[in-house]
Amino acid sequence: MMRICSPQLGLSPQAALGGEVYDRELLTRLAGLGADVDVLLPAGQPYPPVTGLHVTFLPLRRGYRWFISNPLLVHYIGRAYRRQPFDVLRVHSLRFTGLAALWARRLYHLPVPIMAHHHHLDRDRWTGQVERRVAQAVDRLITGSHFARQQLVRELKVSGDKIAVVYYGVADHYRPGPAGEMIGRQLNPFGGPILLHVGSLKPRKNLPALLEAFASVLPHFPKARLVLVGRGPSKSVLQAQARQLGLAPAVYFAGFVSEEDKLAYYRSATLIVSPSLLEGFGFAVAEAMACGRPVVATQAGSLPELVADGETGLLAPAGDAAALSQAILRLLRDEELARRMGQAGAARVDALFRWDRAARLTWQQYEALLCPPAS
């Protein structure tokens, strides 16, 4: 039996942020494949009750910063190994737990390899001092896209030979189905097309460009409505921009939406739009595709790997609001094209982006780390 120790900042069944969703789905499925997963979790944090996943609560609270989490976790990693030795030490975040794993292995002489998981780089003054150090020192890395792999090689000078790409997954309940008249009327009481964006309201999502593009779409489809699902620091700025552009009645800020309601939102949408400047994977885009929705997205980050341009959706240059609006108008004007792209997107997700597939491929990477092939 493979035993994995994974210090975590969160693993909630209700998590909506991409990194925590990834950890939750992957760890529960690794446990289902037969791994014994020992999770170190801040006190009181919720987690999925799954056979094979064992949680040790730490006398810490979630919300601490990386320069606090790393020194505090060292002792608990060592204690977990003394309690029951594990085969591999898993790093879920280069910055928040990576240094702790390296320090604990050195301090306690732990005879285990370190497997790190990486989404994408959010560059700041600490990127080179923390992420680079960890990425270069761990034994193996798994990323969710070739874009993220290229970032590691190009910006952090990590050897490409120790980086594996395993695409993330989409939960099985995201599939095509009836939208439901009630939710459709709630999202657009005008009875027109629904343009949906799901994600945090923060700068890298580039939502000002989406509002600008929507302002060009609305004269052609005056009953259209833009629905923004998610919370974040940019909400007030976006609301002010919507008022300034005269869009306020046609833009709906939905806030946080549960998993059940989110499924209904996807199925009710005419199309989903992602104007993001950076995505390590793009969960909302993949979930919408799984529900049979066509996509308009940017040529940014991993999105071109997720969306087959001209087949499952349309891609526009990042930051180009005019190109974004033209892509939206093309799909709104050609319902048959939108339908075909939606069907192709659902098939693409089933082939490449389901969690069971991601877990099997990740398991293979862990096995290769523990039992490298003879040279």
ABEGO torsion letter per residue (X at the ends): XBBBBBBBABABAABABAAAAAAAAAAAAAAAAGBBBBBBBBBGBBBBBBBGBBBBBBBBBBGBBAAAAAAAAAAAAAAAAAABBBABBBBABAAAAAAAAAAAAAAAGBBBBBBBBBABBBBBAAAAAAAAAAAAABABBBBABAAAAAAAAAAAGBBAAABBBBBBBBBAABBBBBAEAAAAAAABAAGBBBBBBBEBBBAAAGAAAAAAAAAAAAAABAABBBBBBEBEAAAAAAAAAAAAAGAAAABBBAEBBBAAAAAAAAAABABBBBABABBAAGAAAAAAAAAGBBBBBBBBEAAAAABBBGAAEBBBBBGBAAAAAAAAAAAAABAAAAAAAAAAAAAAAAAABBAAAAAAAAAAAAAAAABBBBX
